[in-house]
Amino acid sequence: MLRVSPLFLVCALLNAQEIKYIDLTVIEQRTDLRHPPAPPANCEEGKPCRGGGYGSLGIADGSGDPRDPHALGVYLQAVTPTDIDPAEPFDAEFRVLNTGLVPIDIPVSPHLSDLQPADESAQFSYFSLALVVEARMLKTPSLISSGFVELYGSPDHAGTILALRPGEWICVKAKLKVQNWPMDPVPVLLRGEFWPRRNTFYPHPGGASYGIENLYPNHTPTPSLAVHLVRSVRKRDPKQ
């Protein structure tokens, strides 16, 4: 993990400022990508049809470098409500802070679709940043569930990549849903996390392939919020 001197932390706090606020609760994100239509299926009597669409996914993984001066901390500022029903979305507010020693580029566009070229057959690359809520039990560190929202950006599209200087942050408000809650009501700790990636979209007739490269700036640990997971009991409508 990147170690930062106390003197730097003092200087960063003196110069800290919010430079962007993104409210995804009032935005319908556009994330669909286009590809050329599938060719007609080649069907011969007595033989299976050939043709149609297909897709694939490849992920390049690696590891971080503790000497890397790039670092982020994602703080979960607030969660509403604090009694969370897994069947309902809840509001989460993140602070994405540059905790490193040098500027770091982050994607800030809500809309992936806007980054695709007009030619639906052309491959293109983009960056994504998933802002994650992780749920863990109070007495054990094991992860029991998570939910996330993503931001996108490309150097080819002005205003979709933002350079955060040390001590600067953006705030992002979003509605989230997570899966795999425990069956019984239970108190848990929620913490902010992030997944930065470089992605390439390869369209082809009838489908597309994705290439994903995980990126590894240093992660700064952030505090957790205590909430209560509940399951509401909905009465059956006698008219149904």
C-alpha positions as CSV (number, residue, x, y, z in Angstrom):
1,M,0.0,0.0,0.0
2,L,1.2,3.5,-0.9
3,R,2.6,5.3,2.3
4,V,2.0,9.0,2.4
5,S,3.9,11.3,4.7
6,P,2.0,13.3,7.4
7,L,3.3,16.5,5.9
8,F,1.7,15.6,2.5
9,L,-1.6,14.8,4.2
10,V,-1.7,18.2,5.9
11,C,-1.0,20.0,2.7
12,A,-3.6,17.9,0.8
13,L,-6.3,18.7,3.3
14,L,-5.5,22.4,3.1
15,N,-5.9,22.3,-0.7
16,A,-8.7,19.7,-0.7
17,Q,-11.8,20.5,-2.8
18,E,-14.7,19.0,-4.5
19,I,-14.5,19.6,-8.3
20,K,-17.5,17.7,-9.6
21,Y,-20.8,16.3,-8.4
22,I,-22.6,13.6,-10.3
23,D,-26.2,12.6,-9.4
24,L,-27.0,9.3,-11.1
25,T,-30.4,9.1,-9.3
26,V,-31.8,11.6,-11.8
27,I,-30.1,10.1,-14.9
28,E,-31.1,7.1,-17.0
29,Q,-27.7,5.8,-18.0
30,R,-27.2,4.8,-21.6
31,T,-25.0,1.7,-21.7
32,D,-26.1,-0.3,-24.7
33,L,-23.6,-0.8,-27.5
34,R,-24.4,-1.6,-31.1
35,H,-23.0,-4.2,-33.5
36,P,-23.7,-5.2,-37.1
37,P,-26.8,-7.5,-37.6
38,A,-26.3,-11.2,-37.7
39,P,-26.1,-12.9,-41.1
40,P,-29.0,-15.2,-42.1
41,A,-28.6,-18.6,-40.6
42,N,-27.5,-21.3,-43.0
43,C,-30.0,-24.2,-42.5
44,E,-29.9,-27.4,-44.5
45,E,-32.4,-30.2,-44.2
46,G,-31.2,-32.8,-41.7
47,K,-28.4,-30.7,-40.4
48,P,-28.1,-28.2,-37.6
49,C,-28.3,-24.5,-38.6
50,R,-25.1,-22.6,-38.9
51,G,-24.5,-18.9,-38.4
52,G,-26.1,-16.4,-36.1
53,G,-24.4,-14.3,-33.4
54,Y,-21.8,-15.1,-30.8
55,G,-19.9,-13.2,-28.1
56,S,-16.8,-13.6,-25.9
57,L,-15.1,-12.0,-22.9
58,G,-11.4,-11.9,-22.1
59,I,-9.9,-10.4,-18.8
60,A,-6.3,-9.5,-18.3
61,D,-5.4,-9.5,-14.6
62,G,-2.4,-8.4,-12.7
63,S,-1.4,-6.9,-9.4
64,G,-0.6,-3.5,-7.9
65,D,2.7,-1.8,-7.2
66,P,3.0,-0.3,-3.7
67,R,5.5,2.2,-5.1
68,D,3.0,3.6,-7.6
69,P,2.3,7.2,-6.7
70,H,-1.3,6.9,-8.0
71,A,-3.9,6.1,-5.3
72,L,-7.6,6.5,-4.8
73,G,-9.9,6.3,-1.8
74,V,-13.6,5.7,-2.3
75,Y,-15.5,6.9,0.8
76,L,-19.1,5.8,1.3
77,Q,-20.4,9.1,2.6
78,A,-24.1,8.2,3.3
79,V,-26.7,5.5,2.7
80,T,-30.4,6.1,2.7
81,P,-32.3,4.4,4.2
82,T,-30.1,2.7,6.9
83,D,-32.7,-0.2,7.2
84,I,-32.2,-1.7,3.8
85,D,-34.6,-4.1,2.1
86,P,-32.8,-6.2,-0.5
87,A,-35.8,-6.0,-2.8
88,E,-35.6,-2.2,-3.0
89,P,-32.9,0.1,-4.3
90,F,-31.2,2.4,-1.8
91,D,-29.3,5.7,-2.3
92,A,-25.6,5.7,-1.8
93,E,-23.3,8.7,-1.9
94,F,-19.6,8.2,-2.7
95,R,-16.6,10.5,-2.4
96,V,-13.8,9.6,-4.8
97,L,-10.6,11.1,-3.5
98,N,-7.2,11.3,-5.0
99,T,-5.1,10.0,-2.0
100,G,-1.9,9.7,-4.1
101,L,1.0,11.9,-4.8
102,V,0.3,12.8,-8.5
103,P,-2.8,13.5,-10.6
104,I,-4.9,10.6,-11.6
105,D,-7.3,10.3,-14.5
106,I,-10.8,9.0,-13.8
107,P,-13.8,8.5,-16.1
108,V,-16.8,10.7,-15.2
109,S,-19.4,10.1,-18.0
110,P,-22.7,8.3,-17.0
111,H,-23.2,7.1,-20.6
112,L,-21.2,4.3,-22.3
113,S,-23.3,4.5,-25.4
114,D,-22.1,8.0,-26.2
115,L,-18.5,6.8,-26.5
116,Q,-19.2,4.3,-29.4
117,P,-18.2,5.5,-32.9
118,A,-20.8,6.1,-35.5
119,D,-19.6,3.1,-37.4
120,E,-21.1,0.2,-35.4
121,S,-18.6,-2.2,-36.9
122,A,-15.5,-0.3,-35.5
123,Q,-13.8,-1.5,-32.4
124,F,-13.1,1.1,-29.7
125,S,-11.6,1.4,-26.3
126,Y,-12.8,3.2,-23.1
127,F,-12.1,3.4,-19.4
128,S,-14.6,2.4,-16.7
129,L,-14.7,3.0,-13.0
130,A,-17.1,0.9,-10.9
131,L,-18.0,2.5,-7.5
132,V,-18.8,-0.4,-5.2
133,V,-20.6,-0.9,-2.0
134,E,-19.3,-4.0,-0.1
135,A,-21.4,-5.6,2.7
136,R,-19.6,-7.4,5.4
137,M,-20.7,-9.0,8.7
138,L,-19.9,-7.1,11.9
139,K,-17.8,-9.9,13.5
140,T,-16.2,-11.4,10.5
141,P,-14.4,-9.8,7.5
142,S,-16.0,-12.1,4.9
143,L,-17.8,-10.3,2.0
144,I,-21.5,-11.3,1.9
145,S,-22.7,-9.1,-0.9
146,S,-22.0,-6.1,-3.1
147,G,-23.5,-3.7,-5.6
148,F,-22.0,-1.1,-7.9
149,V,-22.5,1.6,-10.5
150,E,-20.1,2.5,-13.3
151,L,-18.8,5.7,-14.9
152,Y,-17.1,5.7,-18.4
153,G,-14.7,7.8,-20.3
154,S,-12.4,8.0,-23.4
155,P,-9.7,10.5,-24.3
156,D,-11.4,10.8,-27.7
157,H,-14.5,12.4,-26.0
158,A,-13.8,15.7,-24.3
159,G,-15.1,16.0,-20.8
160,T,-15.5,12.3,-20.1
161,I,-12.0,12.0,-18.4
162,L,-11.2,14.1,-15.4
163,A,-7.7,14.6,-13.9
164,L,-7.9,14.6,-10.1
165,R,-5.0,16.3,-8.4
166,P,-3.9,15.1,-5.0
167,G,-6.5,16.1,-2.4
168,E,-9.3,16.7,-5.0
169,W,-12.4,14.6,-5.1
170,I,-15.7,14.1,-6.9
171,C,-19.0,13.1,-5.3
172,V,-21.3,10.6,-6.9
173,K,-24.9,9.8,-5.8
174,A,-26.5,6.7,-7.2
175,K,-29.2,4.1,-6.6
176,L,-27.9,0.6,-5.9
177,K,-29.2,-2.9,-5.5
178,V,-27.2,-5.7,-4.2
179,Q,-27.7,-9.5,-4.2
180,N,-27.4,-12.4,-1.9
181,W,-28.5,-10.8,1.4
182,P,-28.9,-13.1,4.4
183,M,-32.4,-14.5,4.9
184,D,-32.6,-13.1,8.4
185,P,-32.4,-9.5,9.5
186,V,-28.8,-8.7,10.4
187,P,-26.5,-5.6,11.1
188,V,-23.7,-5.2,8.6
189,L,-20.9,-2.8,7.7
190,L,-21.0,-1.2,4.2
191,R,-17.7,0.1,2.7
192,G,-16.8,1.9,-0.5
193,E,-14.6,0.2,-3.0
194,F,-13.6,0.7,-6.7
195,W,-12.8,-1.3,-9.8
196,P,-10.9,0.6,-12.5
197,R,-10.6,-1.0,-16.0
198,R,-9.5,-0.4,-19.5
199,N,-12.0,-2.0,-21.9
200,T,-12.0,-2.7,-25.7
201,F,-15.2,-3.5,-27.5
202,Y,-14.9,-5.7,-30.7
203,P,-18.2,-5.7,-32.6
204,H,-18.9,-8.3,-35.3
205,P,-22.0,-9.4,-37.2
206,G,-24.5,-10.7,-34.7
207,G,-22.6,-10.0,-31.5
208,A,-19.4,-8.6,-29.9
209,S,-16.4,-9.5,-27.9
210,Y,-15.0,-7.6,-24.9
211,G,-11.4,-7.3,-23.8
212,I,-11.0,-6.1,-20.1
213,E,-7.8,-5.1,-18.4
214,N,-8.0,-4.5,-14.7
215,L,-6.0,-1.5,-13.5
216,Y,-4.2,-1.2,-10.1
217,P,-3.7,2.2,-8.6
218,N,-3.2,1.9,-4.8
219,H,-6.3,1.5,-2.7
220,T,-6.6,3.7,0.4
221,P,-8.7,2.0,3.1
222,T,-11.9,3.9,4.0
223,P,-14.3,3.8,7.0
224,S,-17.4,1.7,7.0
225,L,-21.1,2.6,7.7
226,A,-23.3,0.5,9.9
227,V,-26.7,-0.4,8.5
228,H,-29.3,-3.0,9.1
229,L,-30.4,-5.5,6.4
230,V,-34.1,-6.3,6.7
231,R,-36.7,-8.2,4.6
232,S,-40.0,-6.6,4.4
233,V,-43.1,-8.8,4.6
234,R,-45.5,-7.9,1.8
235,K,-49.1,-8.8,2.3
236,R,-50.7,-10.7,-0.6
237,D,-53.4,-8.8,-2.4
238,P,-56.7,-10.8,-2.0
239,K,-57.7,-9.7,-5.5
240,Q,-54.7,-11.5,-7.1
